[in-house]
Amino acid sequence: MKVLHINTTDITGGAGIAAFRLHTALREARQESFMLVQNKKSENSFVYKSSSIPYINRIRAELDNIPLRFALKNTDIFSVSNLQDSINKKIQKIKPDIIHLHWIAGGYIKTESLLKFNIPIIWSLHDMVPFTGGCHYDNNCGNYKLNCKSCPMLKTNSKLAHNTYNRKLKTYEQINNLYINGLSKWLYNCAKESSLFSNKKVFNIPNCIDTNKFYPINKIIAKKELGIDINKKNILFGAVAATADKRKGFDLLKDALGKMKVKNNKIFNVFGSKQRINTDKAKLNFNYLGHISNKSLLRTVYSAADVIVVPSRQENLSNVVLEALACGTPAVAFNIGGMTDMIKHKQNGYLAKPFNTEDLKTGIEWIINNKNYNIISENAINTIKFKFENSVVVKQYIEVYNNIIEEKYN
């Protein structure tokens, strides 16, 4: 069985990292797995580039976004996926038995190109864009359940979302071998409720994580290695574009931390961003660690934290939460999206009322002042070990792959 994963990137971006981890885990399980990407950063010999001309890959996203210049109200990510591609030529050369789509936006694959594949397709949902008129997160508008006719992200007279929705509808209706994987129970339910995927087979298998790369380091040793005062509580926040993306909720975190009466016994670290945000009103001092790609350093950063806070307004299955829990660091988040798949309230972390910053503060303090901290930390490790570890997740995927291929021949 030959599986081909298709994603815009291999080891950058949340979806790229997750897809590459699955690809690697499958190969370690002695399965024939390959990746096809628009932008390759790894040196993995089983990852192929769609085009060997670098400048084409760089400008595709910009070209695909041209229709948005006069339609989009703000900086929310939105994709129309209407740029011609030659992806099928590459697929035919690889000759996979099954195609596993991941995040294919950024001008990578035109929606209608899926009709050319003629191979069973699994589509793992890393966000909402496969079943919306273009938004990657709908800010709880819910129009994907109907027809995306009136999109709050676009100017009033724009028909772009509805037109994109109709293109997807016509395409999906013609594909009989399309299977949808909601990586979180939240996205699984969203996909089932969506008008575009309501007639497709939808299942739920999560992302996987390698516990040989993400595991706990003694907290005191980790803090000393990073030059952090071992007598202070280390509160960590991290995400791609951590402070720039409003969806990630850095403003909510600031408000929560600002409510703390005692702050001088705590350290606040941010990774994933170098963009410094004014925090004078809350009287908080943040250390900005920037983007961390080195796995060893990232493992140390997680292990040195007493708690990680992920205050997203909408979120699928956060790699940050998975990585932190694997390193034994409890997580605090709002009770939304895929957070409930990973965080068990007052067992391995804390789920605050959305979007109550007072309760978020309470959750942070409940973790860092807890007498049973070591038990909570152990629960975090066990959550990953029994539910998200490579061998557990890969077994589920192999079973689904085999069932789909068997269904095709029957």
C-alpha positions, 0 to 999 in steps of 0.5 A: 500500500502506497500512501501519498500525503499532500500538503502545502509545506512539509515541516513548517506551519501546524498542518505541515508539521502534523502531516510530516509527523504522520508520514514519518511515523508510517515509514517507521511502521514500514509503510510506503509513505510519501509526501508531495508539497509546494514548499519543501524545507526538510531533507527527507528523500521521500518528500517531493516538490510539486515544482522545481522552479522556486519563484513559482512556489513563492508567488502562487499564494500571492496570485491566489489572493488577488481576488481578496484585495478588494473583498476582504474586510480584515487580515483573517486568512481566507482562500479561494483555491482557484489557481491552475495547477499541474499536481496530477502529473506528479501524482501519476508519476508516484502512483499511490494507492491512496491520497491523503490530503492535508492543508492544500491552501496557499495557492497550492491546489485548485478545488476542481483538480480533485476531480482528476485524481481518480484515486481514493482520497482521505482529507484530514481537516486541519482547519475549516476551509475545506467546507467553507466558502474560503475562511479557515476559521469562521469566528462562529458564524456558522454559515458553512451549514448553509451556503456561505451566501453572506460572509461576515469577513467580506464586504457586503456586496462580495459574492466571493465566498458563495461562489467559492462554496458553489465551486466546492459543492459541484466538485465534491458532488462528483467525487465518490471516493472522498473520505473526511477525517476531522482531526478533532471531535469538534471538526468532525462534528463541524464537517458532519453538520456542513452542507458540503460534507453532509453526504460524505463518510466522516471519521475522527483520528487525531494527529500523532506525536513522537514521544522519543522527541517530546518527553519530560526533562527535570524541570529544575535542570531545564530552567537552569539550562535556559537561565530561568530562576528556579524559584519562580513560576514559569508561564509559557505561551506559544503559537505560530504568529503568537502575538499577531494572530487575534485568534490565538488570544494573546490579548485574552492572556494579557488580561488574565495575567493582569488580574493576578495580584502577585506577579513578581514571583512569575516569569512570562515567556512567549515563543513563536513570535518576536513581535513585542506587544505593549503590556504596560497596563498589565505591568507584565514583562514578557520574554520573547523567545522567537521561533523555535525549530530545534526539537531539543531546545523546544523540549527544554522550553516546554519542560522548563514551563510550570504551565502552558496557556493556549487561550485561542478563540477557535482551535483545532488540535493544537500541536503546542498542547500535544507537545507540552503535555508530552513533556509533562507540562499541564495546559490551560485553555478555553473549553472550545474546539479540539482542546477538550480532546487533549485537556481533561479538566483538573486532571492534566490541565484546566478548561476555562469558560470561554472567554472568561479571563478571570476563569483563565487566570483561575486555571493558571493559578490552580495549576502552578499552586497545586499540591498535586502538581506531579500527579497532574504532570503524570496525567499529561504524559499518560494522555499522550502515551495512550491516545496520541503517541505514534504507534497508537495513531498510526495503527488507526490510520493503517486500518482506515487506509486498508478499509478504503482500498478494500472498499474500492476493489469491492 
